[in-house]
Amino acid sequence: MSFIIRPAQLSDARGIGIVHLDTWRSTYTPLVPLGYLDQFSYDEREQVWRARLSNTQAQQHVFVAEQAGQIVGFASGGSSRTDDLPYTAEVYALYVLEAFQRRGIGVRLVTALAERFAAEGHTHMLIWVLSENRIGRAFYEAIGGKWLREKLVNFGANLLESAYGYVIADFLARYGAKLAE
């Protein structure tokens, strides 16, 4: 069954919230303190995404992967939140439901953001991932990410995050055609 990548709409907030929380639970449960994820709910995540998607002042782009009317993944990004020049664009979030991983959805979501970043004049982008998330790190390396550095982030405890950088033109030369497939 095929899926489509498209810009998110306000009506997608619930589906994005479900993907967000389900992927946090499947990915982060062994990485974050026991019970940390219990504070989040589908309703809470929906409200977070409803606020983000309705904020027309925010320079955040959100794309969803949809299959048969179900949101199965999403990516968001915008201007970099760090001073890692020349990495002026950042993928803030990339989540694909576990049952839909390894089907090219993550690459297509990152490609959609990279195309938007390029259209805005950005030449480099970065992505942060928990350093202990070996599957996530392997994915970012497999799609050409160059490890840049680590920083501490509070995710129920102080944990290390790793940044991966990309030259957008190189990334799009490799993956840009995949968006049209």
Backbone hydrogen bonds in HBPLUS format (Angstrom, degrees):
<---DONOR---> <-ACCEPTOR-->    atom                        ^
c    i                          cat <-CA-CA->   ^        H-A-AA   ^      H-
h    n   atom  resd res      DA  || num        DHA   H-A  angle D-A-AA Bond
n    s   type  num  typ     dist DA aas  dist angle  dist       angle   num
A0004-ILE N   A0066-GLU O   2.82 MM  62  5.28 154.4  1.89 147.9 155.2     1
A0066-GLU N   A0004-ILE O   2.82 MM  62  5.28 159.8  1.86 152.4 159.4     2
A0006-ARG N   A0064-VAL O   3.03 MM  58  5.60 155.3  2.09 152.9 160.8     3
A0064-VAL N   A0006-ARG O   2.83 MM  58  5.60 162.3  1.86 166.7 169.9     4
A0008-ALA N   A0062-VAL O   2.83 MM  54  5.47 170.6  1.84 139.9 138.7     5
A0012-ASP N   A0009-GLN O   2.83 MM   3  5.37 161.8  1.87 118.6 124.7     6
A0013-ALA N   A0010-LEU O   3.15 MM   3  5.70 170.0  2.16 121.0 122.8     7
A0016-ILE N   A0012-ASP O   2.88 MM   4  6.05 164.6  1.90 167.7 173.0     8
A0017-GLY N   A0013-ALA O   2.91 MM   4  6.02 159.3  1.95 146.4 152.6     9
A0018-ILE N   A0014-ARG O   2.94 MM   4  6.24 151.8  2.02 151.2 158.5    10
A0019-VAL N   A0015-GLY O   3.06 MM   4  6.31 166.4  2.08 148.9 152.1    11
A0020-HIS N   A0016-ILE O   2.78 MM   4  5.95 162.6  1.81 154.5 160.3    12
A0021-LEU N   A0017-GLY O   3.02 MM   4  6.18 171.7  2.03 149.5 150.8    13
A0022-ASP N   A0018-ILE O   2.88 MM   4  5.93 167.3  1.90 154.7 159.0    14
A0023-THR N   A0019-VAL O   2.92 MM   4  5.90 161.7  1.95 149.1 153.9    15
A0024-TRP N   A0020-HIS O   3.00 MM   4  6.15 151.1  2.09 142.7 151.4    16
A0025-ARG N   A0021-LEU O   2.92 MM   4  6.15 163.6  1.95 152.8 156.8    17
A0026-SER N   A0022-ASP O   2.96 MM   4  6.20 160.1  2.00 146.3 151.7    18
A0027-THR N   A0023-THR O   2.87 MM   4  5.75 150.8  1.96 144.0 151.4    19
A0028-TYR N   A0024-TRP O   2.67 MM   4  5.21 151.2  1.75 140.6 150.9    20
A0031-LEU N   A0028-TYR O   2.74 MM   3  4.90 143.2  1.87 110.4 123.0    21
A0032-VAL N   A0028-TYR O   2.95 MM   4  5.89 144.1  2.08 176.5 171.6    22
A0036-TYR N   A0033-PRO O   3.03 MM   3  5.60 165.6  2.05 136.3 139.4    23
A0038-ASP N   A0035-GLY O   3.06 MM   3  5.26 149.2  2.16 106.4 116.0    24
A0040-PHE N   A0037-LEU O   3.19 MM   3  5.77 167.5  2.21 117.3 121.2    25
A0045-ARG N   A0041-SER O   2.95 MM   4  6.20 167.4  1.97 154.3 157.2    26
A0046-GLU N   A0042-TYR O   2.83 MM   4  5.97 155.6  1.88 148.4 155.9    27
A0047-GLN N   A0043-ASP O   3.00 MM   4  6.23 157.3  2.06 146.7 152.2    28
A0048-VAL N   A0044-GLU O   3.03 MM   4  6.34 153.1  2.10 147.3 154.8    29
A0049-TRP N   A0045-ARG O   2.99 MM   4  6.25 165.3  2.02 152.7 155.7    30
A0050-ARG N   A0046-GLU O   2.74 MM   4  5.90 149.4  1.83 149.6 159.6    31
A0051-ALA N   A0047-GLN O   3.00 MM   4  6.11 160.6  2.04 145.5 149.7    32
A0052-ARG N   A0048-VAL O   3.02 MM   4  6.31 158.3  2.07 145.4 151.8    33
A0053-LEU N   A0049-TRP O   2.85 MM   4  5.90 165.4  1.88 148.4 152.6    34
A0054-SER N   A0050-ARG O   3.01 MM   4  6.04 138.7  2.18 139.8 150.0    35
A0055-ASN N   A0052-ARG O   3.40 MM   3  5.33 151.0  2.49  96.8 104.9    36
A0058-ALA N   A0055-ASN O   3.36 MM   3  5.65 146.3  2.48 102.7 110.9    37
A0061-HIS N   A0077-GLY O   2.71 MM  16  5.33 171.4  1.72 165.8 167.8    38
A0077-GLY N   A0061-HIS O   2.89 MM  16  5.33 143.3  2.02 145.2 155.3    39
A0063-PHE N   A0075-ALA O   2.86 MM  12  5.39 161.7  1.90 158.9 165.2    40
A0075-ALA N   A0063-PHE O   2.93 MM  12  5.39 152.5  2.01 150.4 155.1    41
A0065-ALA N   A0073-GLY O   2.83 MM   8  4.93 161.9  1.87 135.6 133.8    42
A0072-VAL N   A0065-ALA O   2.83 MM   7  5.65 165.0  1.85 153.4 158.6    43
A0067-GLN N   A0070-GLN O   2.85 MM   3  5.24 159.8  1.89 148.4 152.8    44
A0070-GLN N   A0067-GLN O   2.91 MM   3  5.24 166.2  1.92 118.7 123.0    45
A0097-LEU N   A0072-VAL O   2.86 MM  25  5.60 166.8  1.87 157.8 162.1    46
A0074-PHE N   A0095-TYR O   2.82 MM  21  5.57 151.0  1.91 156.3 166.1    47
A0095-TYR N   A0074-PHE O   2.97 MM  21  5.57 166.9  1.99 163.9 168.1    48
A0076-SER N   A0093-ALA O   2.91 MM  17  5.17 151.5  1.99 138.9 144.0    49
A0092-TYR N   A0076-SER O   2.71 MM  16  5.42 129.9  1.96 125.6 140.3    50
A0093-ALA N   A0076-SER O   3.22 MM  17  5.17 161.5  2.26 134.1 134.0    51
A0078-GLY N   A0090-GLU O   3.01 MM  12  5.57 148.2  2.11 151.5 160.4    52
A0090-GLU N   A0078-GLY O   2.75 MM  12  5.57 158.2  1.79 164.2 167.2    53
A0080-SER N   A0088-THR O   2.75 MM   8  4.92 162.6  1.78 120.2 120.0    54
A0085-LEU N   A0083-ASP O   2.88 MM   2  5.68 133.3  2.10 107.5  93.2    55
A0087-TYR N   A0084-ASP O   2.66 MM   3  5.44 137.8  1.83 136.7 141.2    56
A0088-THR N   A0086-PRO O   2.86 MM   2  5.66 121.4  2.20 115.4  98.5    57
A0089-ALA N   A0124-HIS O   3.30 MM  35  6.34 145.7  2.42 143.5 151.8    58
A0126-LEU N   A0089-ALA O   2.96 MM  37  6.49 138.9  2.13 136.1 146.5    59
A0091-VAL N   A0126-LEU O   2.91 MM  35  6.28 160.6  1.95 162.3 168.7    60
A0100-PHE N   A0097-LEU O   2.82 MM   3  5.43 156.2  1.88 121.9 129.9    61
A0101-GLN N   A0098-GLU O   3.27 MM   3  5.30 169.1  2.28 107.1 110.4    62
A0108-ARG N   A0104-GLY O   3.10 MM   4  6.26 159.6  2.14 146.2 152.0    63
A0109-LEU N   A0105-ILE O   2.89 MM   4  6.15 151.0  1.97 152.5 160.8    64
A0110-VAL N   A0106-GLY O   2.97 MM   4  6.22 164.9  1.99 153.3 156.9    65
A0111-THR N   A0107-VAL O   2.85 MM   4  6.01 152.8  1.92 146.6 155.1    66
A0112-ALA N   A0108-ARG O   3.00 MM   4  6.20 151.9  2.08 140.6 147.0    67
A0113-LEU N   A0109-LEU O   3.20 MM   4  6.57 158.1  2.25 147.2 152.1    68
A0114-ALA N   A0110-VAL O   2.81 MM   4  6.07 163.4  1.83 153.3 158.7    69
A0115-GLU N   A0111-THR O   2.85 MM   4  6.05 158.6  1.90 153.9 158.4    70
A0116-ARG N   A0112-ALA O   3.16 MM   4  6.40 154.6  2.23 140.9 147.7    71
A0117-PHE N   A0113-LEU O   2.77 MM   4  6.06 162.7  1.80 158.9 164.3    72
A0118-ALA N   A0114-ALA O   2.87 MM   4  6.05 163.1  1.89 150.1 154.5    73
A0119-ALA N   A0115-GLU O   3.03 MM   4  6.22 155.8  2.09 143.4 149.8    74
A0120-GLU N   A0116-ARG O   3.09 MM   4  6.38 134.1  2.31 141.8 154.0    75
A0120-GLU N   A0117-PHE O   3.02 MM   3  5.10 131.6  2.26  97.7 111.3    76
A0122-HIS N   A0117-PHE O   3.01 MM   5  5.31 157.0  2.06 149.2 142.2    77
A0121-GLY N   A0118-ALA O   2.96 MM   3  5.06 158.1  2.01 105.4 112.3    78
A0168-ILE N   A0123-THR O   2.88 MM  45  5.38 151.2  1.96 131.4 138.7    79
A0125-MET N   A0166-TYR O   3.01 MM  41  5.34 156.0  2.07 143.4 150.6    80
A0166-TYR N   A0125-MET O   2.84 MM  41  5.34 148.6  1.93 163.3 166.5    81
A0127-ILE N   A0164-TYR O   2.90 MM  37  5.30 145.4  2.02 145.6 156.8    82
A0164-TYR N   A0127-ILE O   2.85 MM  37  5.30 155.3  1.91 150.3 158.6    83
A0129-VAL N   A0162-SER O   2.91 MM  33  5.38 147.6  2.01 145.2 155.8    84
A0162-SER N   A0129-VAL O   2.73 MM  33  5.38 165.0  1.75 161.3 159.9    85
A0133-ASN N   A0130-LEU O   2.91 MM   3  5.28 158.6  1.95 114.7 121.9    86
A0131-SER N   A0160-LEU O   2.81 MM  29  5.48 169.4  1.82 133.9 137.5    87
A0134-ARG N   A0132-GLU O   2.96 MM   2  5.60 123.7  2.28 109.6  93.4    88
A0137-ARG N   A0133-ASN O   2.92 MM   4  6.19 165.5  1.94 158.3 162.9    89
A0138-ALA N   A0134-ARG O   2.92 MM   4  5.99 157.3  1.98 141.1 147.6    90
A0139-PHE N   A0135-ILE O   3.01 MM   4  6.24 152.6  2.09 145.8 153.1    91
A0140-TYR N   A0136-GLY O   3.00 MM   4  6.33 165.9  2.02 155.8 158.2    92
A0141-GLU N   A0137-ARG O   2.94 MM   4  6.14 154.9  2.01 150.4 157.6    93
A0142-ALA N   A0138-ALA O   2.86 MM   4  5.98 153.7  1.93 143.8 151.6    94
A0143-ILE N   A0139-PHE O   3.05 MM   4  6.35 139.6  2.22 149.2 159.4    95
A0145-GLY N   A0140-TYR O   2.82 MM   5  5.32 148.3  1.92 156.7 154.5    96
A0144-GLY N   A0141-GLU O   3.03 MM   3  5.21 152.0  2.11 113.8 114.0    97
A0146-LYS N   A0165-GLY O   2.92 MM  19  5.06 163.8  1.95 141.6 147.1    98
A0165-GLY N   A0146-LYS O   2.80 MM  19  5.06 163.2  1.83 138.1 140.8    99
A0148-LEU N   A0163-ALA O   2.76 MM  15  5.34 165.0  1.78 155.6 152.7   100
A0163-ALA N   A0149-ARG O   2.83 MM  14  5.52 160.0  1.87 165.4 169.8   101
A0151-LYS N   A0161-GLU O   2.94 MM  10  5.39 142.7  2.08 144.0 154.6   102
A0161-GLU N   A0151-LYS O   2.79 MM  10  5.39 157.3  1.84 160.3 168.2   103
A0153-VAL N   A0159-LEU O   2.77 MM   6  5.38 151.4  1.85 155.4 165.3   104
A0159-LEU N   A0153-VAL O   2.82 MM   6  5.38 171.8  1.83 160.9 161.6   105
A0155-PHE N   A0157-ALA O   2.91 MM   2  5.18 165.8  1.93 147.2 144.3   106
A0170-ASP N   A0167-VAL O   3.09 MM   3  5.42 117.6  2.49 105.8 120.4   107
A0171-PHE N   A0167-VAL O   2.96 MM   4  6.23 162.6  1.99 158.8 164.5   108
A0172-LEU N   A0168-ILE O   2.85 MM   4  6.06 167.2  1.87 158.9 161.7   109
A0173-ALA N   A0169-ALA O   2.92 MM   4  6.03 145.5  2.04 139.9 149.6   110
A0174-ARG N   A0170-ASP O   3.15 MM   4  6.37 142.9  2.30 141.3 150.2   111
A0174-ARG N   A0171-PHE O   3.12 MM   3  5.25 126.9  2.41  96.7 110.3   112
A0175-TYR N   A0171-PHE O   2.83 MM   4  6.04 155.1  1.89 152.1 160.2   113
A0176-GLY N   A0172-LEU O   2.71 MM   4  4.30 148.4  1.81 119.7 126.7   114
A0178-LYS N   A0175-TYR O   2.88 MM   3  5.41 142.3  2.02 117.5 128.7   115
A0179-LEU N   A0176-GLY O   3.31 MM   3  5.86 151.5  2.40 111.4 117.6   116
A0180-ALA N   A0177-ALA O   3.20 MM   3  5.71 139.6  2.37 109.5 118.5   117
A0181-GLU N   A0178-LYS O   3.15 MM   3  5.22 148.0  2.26 100.5 110.0   118
